[in-house]
Amino acid sequence: VQLQASGGGSVQAGGSMRLSCTTSEGTFSSYTVAWFRQAPGQEREFVAAHRWTDRRPSYANSVKGRFTISRDNAQNTVFLQMNSLAQEDTAVYFCAAAQRSPVWSALGSIQQYDYWGQGTQVTVSS
């Protein structure tokens, strides 16, 4: 499964941005999908995930209430709507997909995901 992330760019603090992740192979409908991000010099960290089994979203505490993950199975697309962006949200954002349905506590683990997109840069300026 090949994933393609898009929608990144530059925005001022307080602004919004929507990222998209698409696949040209198969469908997302039976995959758990997630977004991770990696800032320069830092490890890749979990942002949000959406399980296909129960359709429950999970969010990192740092983005809860500001970011929303959703999926459109008909378009084979996963979205990350980001509102109230802050400078600390600056990072390369990666989408990922897992064929299994990780347990709730493992959704943030990089090792749970089988497929990764190439990343899209999000830059938030003051």
Beta strands, then each sheet from edge to edge (+ up, - down):
strand 1: 3-6
strand 2: 9-12
strand 3: 17-23
strand 4: 32-38
strand 5: 45-50
strand 6: 57-59
strand 7: 67-72
strand 8: 77-82
strand 9: 91-98
strand 10: 115-116
strand 11: 120-125
sheet 1: 1+ 3- 8+ 7-
sheet 2: 2+ 11+ 9- 4+ 5- 6+
sheet 3: 2+ 11+ 9- 10+
end
